[in-house]
Amino acid sequence: KQYSDLPKAVWARRTLYQLKGHPLLVNEVFLPALLNF
């Protein structure tokens, strides 16, 4: 199935946390148009 009305760009962020002295990299990608399906 193709969704031609989805946006061509998405919004994302990357955050580096420290957990007990160790790095924890979290990547989040937000796809708001997918919530419509």
N, C-alpha and C positions, 0 to 999 in steps of 0.2 A: 504494500500500500504506500502511495506517495502522498505527502502533505505539501502541496505547492504553496499554501498560504502561511507556512512557518517563516519566521524572520530569518534573514540571511546571516545575522550575527547573534551571538550570545554574550552574556556578561559572566565573567569568572573572576575569582580572586584566589590568591595563594597566601597562606599565613604560616609562619614558622613559630611554633610554640616550644617551650622547654618543659619537659615532663621528667621529674626526678633527675635533672641534669643531662637528659638526652634530648636531642632535637626531634621534634614531631612536625612534619610538613603536612598541612591540610590543604587540599585543592577542592574548591567548590565551583560548580558550574550551574548557573541558573538558566533554566529553560522555561520561562513563564508560559509560552504558547502551548506547551505540551499539557498543561493543566486543563486545557479546553477539551481534551479528548477522553 
